[in-house]
Amino acid sequence: MSLATISLWIACLAFTLFFMWRFTVETKGKTLEEIERGWRK
């Protein structure tokens, strides 16, 4: 693999991790019903 391929893979991974950290909701300790109510707001 070339350096460009590895760099692209790392950039995609970093973007994915940032997106998950920033934009996904915390569901630990919540019931399914509480999560569904949160999405309906």
C-alpha positions as CSV (number, residue, x, y, z in Angstrom):
1,M,0.0,0.0,0.0
2,S,1.2,3.5,-0.8
3,L,1.4,6.3,1.7
4,A,-1.5,8.1,-0.1
5,T,-3.7,5.0,0.5
6,I,-2.8,4.8,4.2
7,S,-3.3,8.6,4.6
8,L,-6.7,8.4,3.1
9,W,-7.7,5.5,5.3
10,I,-6.5,7.3,8.4
11,A,-8.4,10.5,7.4
12,C,-11.6,8.5,6.9
13,L,-11.2,6.8,10.3
14,A,-10.5,10.1,12.0
15,F,-13.6,11.7,10.5
16,T,-15.7,8.7,11.5
17,L,-14.5,8.7,15.1
18,F,-15.1,12.5,15.3
19,F,-18.6,12.2,13.9
20,M,-19.5,9.4,16.3
21,W,-18.1,11.3,19.3
22,R,-19.8,14.6,18.4
23,F,-23.1,13.7,16.8
24,T,-24.3,10.4,18.3
25,V,-26.5,10.5,21.4
26,E,-25.7,8.9,24.7
27,T,-27.9,5.9,25.4
28,K,-26.2,4.4,28.4
29,G,-28.8,3.7,31.2
30,K,-31.8,4.7,29.1
31,T,-34.7,2.4,28.1
32,L,-35.7,1.9,24.5
33,E,-38.8,4.0,25.2
34,E,-36.8,6.9,26.5
35,I,-34.6,6.8,23.4
36,E,-37.6,6.7,21.1
37,R,-39.1,9.8,22.9
38,G,-35.9,11.7,22.4
39,W,-36.0,11.1,18.6
40,R,-39.6,12.2,18.4
41,K,-38.9,15.7,19.8
